[in-house]
Amino acid sequence: MTSTLSRAIANYPNRFDPAVLDTLPDRLQDTIRRRTEVLGPGYTLIYRTPVEFVSGHGAHLIDRDGNDYLDAYNNVPCVGHAHPHVVEAVTRQMSAVNINTRYVQDSLVDYAERLLATFPAELSKLSVACSGSEANDLAMRVARFHTGAEGIIVTRWAYHGITREVASFSPTLGAGSPLGPNVRLIDPPDPRLVAPGSTLADHMRAQVRGAIDDLERHGYRLAALVTDGAYSSDGIFTDPVGYLKAMVEEVHAAGGVYIADEVQSGFARLGESMWGFARHGAVPDIVTMGKPMGNGLPVSGVVFRPEVSDEFGRNVRYFNTFGGSSIPVAAAAAVLDVFEQENVQQRVLENGTALRAGLEEITRESPYVAEVRGSGLYVGVELVKDRETREPDRALAEDIINDLRDRRVLISGSAPGANVLKIRPPLAFTSADVTRFLETFAQVAQDRL
């Protein structure tokens, strides 16, 4: 058991190694030791030298000594750390009342109408929860109820949450968190896996069809295909667009539903549309949202086609004490305000394009960079030992991540080999932030790439 858990933990990207604790400054050592003594299992610090922050604004975090770090990693503060409009809305609501969905709330109905207006007309019902894990848990409950089936398809290194149910179809949690016998894995949409003469749509269709056939051979009908629109843990695959319709067709033909996990790819993260699935012209049956929805407050959502969810609602009680309560809803509504007031999606498009172009220019001649890919403000840089074999270089990725941290720029890693640099800043990232990031990355690349 110990060796299995060690392997699972070892694959955690950019993990702090407690063995070097004695090399850290005294105060940091003391806090980490106290943390270890009182916190429960599974907590992990990141970076070789962990960092403590005391404040933030936009895409910037400030440490205890007043040093400014550029945050190019945290997607939770969607519209920026401590955004004043969100702070004001939450403070105002806290000083009034915080009640739940058993009581009439104009603010909840107003928010639902505004949020649903950003979706295709077919998706017209919203349930509110507290976390992405809760959202995906509810989505799967509804999918199973609607289909009467149990089979689940996800990508090979997907992450969808931490409840027992959702962990059973989150392979990135590693060997210590086993998958359910009703779960089948397919490739992420990596165009390099497509056979000559075929297309990505054909490849993904065949993957889904094969998974459905294997589930049926083992006595499981398909309940749902679940995908993250950015394939964040698989290594970030956002293009080319268009393959998703073929996957959804196969799912529907087998009687299943498609759940679009937009926890990471939603809220204009990918630039071209509010939701990741919309880039492909596909319409899911269920959509889940999480972290960015309330700019860090515990609020998440599930949007349904009514024909999928209504029967569940007539037969199963769903009440979440904090899901849909007044304060998180105030935060979520304020986030939508900021999107409208600051034209966030356009900012993401412009700055994301500049960020990718700069990274491509810096890494073009490097034999250790297989690809720069992504969309909007979600970018992956795949690091390899050799471009021909594409053997993952985890050590190089961790060196670069920590070199950047030492220069006060924050990113992390992704992919089964933990060799893809994951660049995923708050959407408050400005053109000046892009310039700072690229200048710092170029300094690191000069030494490492």
Helices and strands as residue ranges (DSSP letters): H 2-10, G 18-23, H 26-38, E 53-57, E 60-63, E 68-71, H 84-94, H 106-116, E 125-129, H 132-147, E 151-155, H 164-167, G 171-173, E 183-186, G 191-193, H 200-217, E 222-228, H 244-253, E 257-261, G 276-280, E 286-289, G 291-294, E 300-304, H 306-315, H 326-342, H 344-363, E 369-375, E 378-383, H 394-406, E 409-410, E 412-414, E 420-423, H 431-448
